[in-house]
Amino acid sequence: MNSPDSSTRPLLERIAAALERIAPPPREKPDFRRHVAARWRVSGALKYLEAVQHVHHMDADWLVGVAAQHAQIDRNTKQFVGGKPANNVLLTGSRGTGKSSLVKAMLSRYAKRGLRLIEVEKEHLNDMPYIVDQIADEPYRFVLFCDDLSFDQGDGSYKALKAILDGSIAAATPNVLLYATSNRRHLLPEYFSENEETKYVGDEVHFGESIEEKVSLSERFGLWISFYPFSQEDYLAAVTSWAGQLGASVPSENRKREAFERDALNWALQRGSRSGRVAYQFARDYAGRGGK
């Protein structure tokens, strides 16, 4: 290819200068002394960490029916913040039962002790090595948080997650862990036909390659925390807790209390679910109506 002659070179230089002027400037990394949370943003070729200006405060003591799960994630996070060995965490189970809320609650509890949170969408898992490079020298402990993580059939992006969990985060960067939530325990779709691959050798069960592949992905998380559908008692306790947090008074007189609980149960019935999320939604409606 011929080099531009002297007559075209000035034009090319002006074009290059114009493109440089209109190109978005590189984003500065958030100041984690001031900001406790950030999001990984991708806009075309531009990738950057964006500080979260208004962090959703969550207190784990507000959550009802998840005491065992609360104790597990708190212990792991406390170890991590204290500079002790800790595990990547997978929180799985029924929707609306408090998985994401518990992760946010850990940030609220340990931010003053140096915990920071970075939210990463599933589509950007391949960028995690770049994120880790940006925060490797920070004097804080970072949880990379991927909410509602799951993979469709044929989705190859889970291989990036496997590579991350196989050591690139935990071993090379001790100030970073991955916390993820999912409605699927094994993250990948499971099919009945895959059971046909299972073989029995004597008294031992040998699963087929499809099942082994799916189990091996979730097994790479050192800590599994399972969440279960709420009982009616747990649901009503969550409604009462959220109503109190929202400043609404729950009736104590028997007849009015029964009417309050009946309304809360009908609310859940209409949505086909008894969960902490549904309890919160009812409590907001109740508080907004002035506790009536």
C-alpha positions as CSV (number, residue, x, y, z in Angstrom):
1,M,0.0,0.0,0.0
2,N,1.4,3.4,-1.0
3,S,2.0,5.9,1.7
4,P,0.0,9.2,1.5
5,D,1.7,11.9,-0.5
6,S,2.3,15.4,0.9
7,S,-0.9,16.7,-0.5
8,T,-3.2,14.2,1.3
9,R,-1.2,13.9,4.6
10,P,-2.6,17.2,6.1
11,L,-6.2,16.1,5.4
12,L,-5.6,12.7,7.0
13,E,-4.0,14.4,10.1
14,R,-7.1,16.7,10.4
15,I,-9.4,13.7,10.2
16,A,-7.4,11.9,12.8
17,A,-7.5,14.9,15.1
18,A,-11.2,15.3,14.6
19,L,-11.9,11.7,15.5
20,E,-9.7,12.1,18.6
21,R,-11.7,15.1,19.7
22,I,-15.1,13.4,19.3
23,A,-14.0,10.1,20.9
24,P,-15.2,9.8,24.5
25,P,-12.4,10.4,27.0
26,P,-11.2,7.5,29.2
27,R,-13.1,7.2,32.4
28,E,-11.3,7.6,35.7
29,K,-11.6,4.8,38.1
30,P,-13.9,5.5,41.1
31,D,-12.4,6.8,44.3
32,F,-13.2,3.9,46.6
33,R,-12.4,6.0,49.6
34,R,-15.6,7.9,48.8
35,H,-17.6,5.2,47.0
36,V,-18.4,1.8,48.4
37,A,-20.0,0.3,45.2
38,A,-19.5,0.5,41.5
39,R,-20.8,-1.0,38.3
40,W,-18.9,-2.4,35.3
41,R,-20.1,-0.5,32.3
42,V,-19.7,-1.4,28.6
43,S,-20.6,1.1,25.9
44,G,-19.2,0.1,22.5
45,A,-15.5,-0.2,22.8
46,L,-15.5,1.8,26.0
47,K,-15.3,-0.3,29.2
48,Y,-15.1,1.3,32.7
49,L,-16.0,1.2,36.3
50,E,-18.7,3.6,37.3
51,A,-19.3,4.7,40.9
52,V,-22.7,4.1,42.3
53,Q,-23.8,7.4,43.7
54,H,-26.8,6.2,45.8
55,V,-26.2,2.8,47.3
56,H,-29.2,0.8,48.4
57,H,-28.8,0.3,52.1
58,M,-29.9,-3.0,53.4
59,D,-29.8,-4.4,57.0
60,A,-29.7,-8.2,57.2
61,D,-31.7,-8.0,60.5
62,W,-34.7,-6.8,58.4
63,L,-34.8,-10.1,56.6
64,V,-37.0,-12.9,57.9
65,G,-36.8,-16.6,57.4
66,V,-33.1,-16.7,56.2
67,A,-31.3,-16.8,59.6
68,A,-29.2,-19.9,58.6
69,Q,-28.2,-18.3,55.2
70,H,-27.4,-15.0,56.9
71,A,-25.0,-16.8,59.3
72,Q,-23.2,-18.5,56.5
73,I,-22.6,-15.5,54.2
74,D,-21.8,-13.3,57.2
75,R,-19.1,-15.7,58.4
76,N,-17.6,-16.0,55.0
77,T,-17.6,-12.2,54.4
78,K,-16.2,-11.5,57.9
79,Q,-13.3,-13.9,57.1
80,F,-12.7,-12.2,53.8
81,V,-12.7,-8.6,55.2
82,G,-10.4,-9.8,58.0
83,G,-7.8,-11.0,55.5
84,K,-8.5,-14.7,56.2
85,P,-9.2,-17.4,53.6
86,A,-12.8,-17.2,52.3
87,N,-14.8,-18.7,49.4
88,N,-16.5,-17.6,46.3
89,V,-20.3,-17.9,47.0
90,L,-23.2,-19.1,45.0
91,L,-26.6,-18.3,46.5
92,T,-29.4,-20.3,44.8
93,G,-33.0,-21.0,45.3
94,S,-36.5,-19.6,45.1
95,R,-37.0,-16.1,43.7
96,G,-37.6,-13.3,46.1
97,T,-36.3,-15.0,49.1
98,G,-33.5,-12.6,50.0
99,K,-30.4,-13.7,48.0
100,S,-29.5,-10.3,46.5
101,S,-30.6,-8.5,49.7
102,L,-28.2,-10.5,51.8
103,V,-25.3,-9.6,49.6
104,K,-26.2,-5.9,49.8
105,A,-26.6,-6.3,53.5
106,M,-23.0,-7.5,53.8
107,L,-21.8,-4.3,52.0
108,S,-23.8,-2.2,54.5
109,R,-22.3,-4.1,57.4
110,Y,-18.7,-4.2,56.4
111,A,-18.1,-1.1,54.2
112,K,-16.5,0.7,57.1
113,R,-14.1,-2.2,57.5
114,G,-13.0,-1.9,53.8
115,L,-15.5,-4.0,51.9
116,R,-16.4,-2.8,48.4
117,L,-18.9,-4.2,45.9
118,I,-18.7,-4.2,42.1
119,E,-21.8,-5.3,40.1
120,V,-21.0,-7.2,36.9
121,E,-23.7,-8.4,34.4
122,K,-23.5,-11.9,33.1
123,E,-22.9,-10.7,29.6
124,H,-19.6,-9.1,30.8
125,L,-18.1,-12.1,32.6
126,N,-15.3,-12.2,30.1
127,D,-14.2,-8.7,31.3
128,M,-13.5,-9.9,34.9
129,P,-9.8,-10.2,34.4
130,Y,-9.7,-6.5,33.3
131,I,-11.8,-5.5,36.4
132,V,-9.5,-7.4,38.7
133,D,-6.4,-5.7,37.1
134,Q,-8.0,-2.3,37.9
135,I,-8.5,-3.0,41.6
136,A,-5.6,-5.4,42.3
137,D,-3.6,-2.6,44.1
138,E,-6.5,-1.1,46.0
139,P,-6.3,-1.4,49.8
140,Y,-9.9,-2.7,49.9
141,R,-11.6,-6.0,49.7
142,F,-13.9,-6.4,46.7
143,V,-16.9,-8.6,46.1
144,L,-17.7,-8.9,42.4
145,F,-21.5,-9.4,42.4
146,C,-23.3,-11.1,39.5
147,D,-27.1,-11.2,40.1
148,D,-29.5,-13.7,38.6
149,L,-26.7,-15.7,37.0
150,S,-27.8,-18.6,34.6
151,F,-26.9,-19.8,31.2
152,D,-29.0,-21.0,28.3
153,Q,-28.4,-24.1,26.2
154,G,-25.5,-23.4,23.9
155,D,-24.3,-20.4,25.8
156,G,-20.6,-20.7,25.9
157,S,-19.9,-17.7,28.2
158,Y,-20.1,-20.0,31.2
159,K,-16.6,-21.2,30.3
160,A,-15.3,-17.7,31.2
161,L,-16.8,-18.2,34.7
162,K,-15.1,-21.6,35.0
163,A,-11.8,-20.1,34.2
164,I,-12.3,-17.3,36.8
165,L,-13.4,-19.8,39.5
166,D,-10.5,-22.1,38.8
167,G,-8.1,-19.7,40.4
168,S,-7.6,-16.5,38.5
169,I,-9.5,-14.5,41.2
170,A,-8.9,-16.4,44.4
171,A,-5.2,-17.2,43.9
172,A,-3.8,-14.3,42.0
173,T,-5.9,-11.5,43.7
174,P,-6.6,-12.2,47.3
175,N,-8.6,-9.0,47.6
176,V,-11.4,-10.2,45.3
177,L,-14.2,-12.8,45.6
178,L,-17.2,-13.6,43.4
179,Y,-20.7,-13.7,44.9
180,A,-23.4,-14.8,42.5
181,T,-27.2,-15.4,42.8
182,S,-29.2,-17.8,40.7
183,N,-32.6,-19.5,40.6
184,R,-30.7,-22.6,39.2
185,R,-28.5,-24.6,41.5
186,H,-26.3,-25.8,38.6
187,L,-26.6,-22.6,36.6
188,L,-27.2,-24.4,33.3
189,P,-30.6,-25.8,32.0
190,E,-31.2,-29.4,32.9
191,Y,-33.1,-32.0,30.9
192,F,-34.7,-35.3,31.8
193,S,-33.1,-36.9,28.8
194,E,-29.7,-36.4,30.4
195,N,-30.5,-38.9,33.0
196,E,-30.3,-41.6,30.3
197,E,-26.5,-41.0,30.3
198,T,-26.3,-42.2,33.9
199,K,-24.6,-45.6,34.3
200,Y,-24.5,-48.0,37.2
201,V,-21.3,-49.8,37.9
202,G,-21.8,-52.2,40.7
203,D,-23.1,-50.1,43.6
204,E,-21.7,-46.9,42.2
205,V,-23.6,-44.3,40.1
206,H,-21.7,-42.7,37.2
207,F,-23.3,-39.6,35.8
208,G,-23.1,-38.8,32.1
209,E,-20.9,-36.0,30.7
210,S,-23.8,-33.5,30.4
211,I,-24.7,-33.8,34.1
212,E,-21.0,-33.8,35.1
213,E,-20.4,-30.6,33.1
214,K,-23.3,-28.8,34.8
215,V,-22.5,-30.0,38.3
216,S,-18.8,-29.1,37.9
217,L,-19.6,-25.4,37.2
218,S,-21.4,-24.8,40.4
219,E,-18.9,-26.9,42.3
220,R,-16.3,-24.4,41.6
221,F,-18.0,-22.0,44.1
222,G,-16.5,-22.9,47.4
223,L,-19.7,-22.1,49.3
224,W,-23.3,-22.9,48.3
225,I,-26.1,-21.2,50.1
226,S,-29.6,-22.5,49.4
227,F,-32.8,-20.6,49.8
228,Y,-36.3,-22.1,50.1
229,P,-39.9,-21.0,49.6
230,F,-41.4,-19.2,52.6
231,S,-43.9,-20.9,54.9
232,Q,-47.0,-19.0,55.6
233,E,-45.6,-18.1,59.1
234,D,-42.3,-16.8,57.5
235,Y,-44.2,-14.8,55.0
236,L,-46.4,-13.1,57.6
237,A,-43.4,-12.4,59.8
238,A,-41.7,-10.8,56.8
239,V,-44.7,-8.6,56.1
240,T,-44.7,-7.5,59.7
241,S,-41.0,-6.7,59.6
242,W,-41.2,-4.7,56.4
243,A,-44.3,-2.8,57.5
244,G,-42.4,-1.7,60.7
245,Q,-39.4,-0.7,58.6
246,L,-41.6,1.4,56.4
247,G,-43.1,3.2,59.4
248,A,-46.6,1.5,59.3
249,S,-48.2,0.2,62.5
250,V,-49.4,-3.4,62.4
251,P,-52.7,-3.9,64.3
252,S,-52.5,-5.8,67.5
253,E,-56.2,-6.2,68.2
254,N,-57.2,-9.8,67.1
255,R,-59.9,-8.9,64.6
256,K,-57.9,-6.2,62.9
257,R,-54.8,-8.4,63.0
258,E,-56.7,-11.2,61.3
259,A,-57.9,-8.9,58.6
260,F,-54.3,-7.6,58.0
261,E,-53.0,-11.1,57.7
262,R,-55.8,-12.1,55.4
263,D,-55.1,-9.2,53.1
264,A,-51.4,-10.1,53.1
265,L,-52.1,-13.7,52.2
266,N,-54.5,-12.7,49.4
267,W,-51.8,-10.4,48.0
268,A,-49.4,-13.4,47.9
269,L,-52.1,-15.6,46.4
270,Q,-52.7,-13.2,43.5
271,R,-48.9,-13.3,42.7
272,G,-48.6,-17.0,43.1
273,S,-45.7,-16.7,45.6
274,R,-45.0,-16.3,49.3
275,S,-41.6,-14.7,49.4
276,G,-39.7,-11.8,51.0
277,R,-40.1,-9.7,47.9
278,V,-43.9,-10.2,47.8
279,A,-44.0,-9.4,51.5
280,Y,-42.1,-6.2,50.9
281,Q,-44.4,-5.2,48.1
282,F,-47.5,-5.7,50.2
283,A,-45.9,-3.8,53.1
284,R,-45.2,-0.8,50.7
285,D,-48.8,-0.9,49.6
286,Y,-50.1,-1.1,53.1
287,A,-47.8,1.7,54.4
288,G,-48.7,3.8,51.4
289,R,-52.4,3.4,52.3
290,G,-51.7,4.7,55.8
291,G,-51.7,1.3,57.4
292,K,-55.3,0.6,56.4
